[in-house]
Amino acid sequence: MLKDLFITGTDTGVGKTLISCALLAKLAQQGLTVQGMKPVASGCRQTPDGLRNEDAVNPYAYTEPVAPHLLADKTDNAIDLALIQHKYRKISSQCDCTIVEGVGGWMVPLSNTQTVADLAVLLDLPVVLVVGMRLGCINHALLTYQAIIDSGLSCYGWVANQIEADMLRFDENIISIAQRIDAPMLGRLGYGEHRDIGSVSSSLSL
């Protein structure tokens, strides 16, 4: 039975949050209790309750939309992976399925010594790879997939999300990636298609 998943992407801005929310919706429709967690978020806004990002539960939140390590190491809010693991276990124990969304891409630094990949390994979760479909995506998808496998984690599946409106040979690019990734394609989104959570959720296959 599917328990928890870690969502990563080939880059920032490729649709990780959209897919994470859609997965939560799909699992909830199946009668499961679900929770979303984004352990580290940048580009947050100030609220009466402190810094918040619209994506999900954020143990670490930073104002500037830059790589987290550039801010974490210069503040008293340095990222502690053990603390994230503790909060994840608490959340996961209270629901059927937890979707954990990474920040940026797979190798984004969280400190001078640790990356998003280190966090995923610590949580020991199967990974969903969101591929931003645009020029260069085949290389980015294959490099990220191989890095996931090399880390010792499994790739639960991948999602093709077209983020470049004038991308040439969209279908052929999908085929090229599918032939080289040993994981199922969970869904494909054309540019401007299915941008609401309900539509994306119904288009995904688990």
BELUR-V377100 format. One record per helix or strand of 3 or more residues. SS is the DSSP state (helix for helix, strand for strand). FROM is the first residue (numbers start at 1). LEN is the number of residues. Records with the same first field share a line. If there is no record, write none. Layout:
SS = FROM-LEN ; FROM-LEN
//
This chain:
strand = 5-5 ; 34-4 ; 45-3 ; 50-3 ; 97-5 ; 126-8 ; 155-8 ; 185-5
helix = 16-14 ; 69-4 ; 81-12 ; 116-8 ; 137-14 ; 170-9 ; 197-7
//
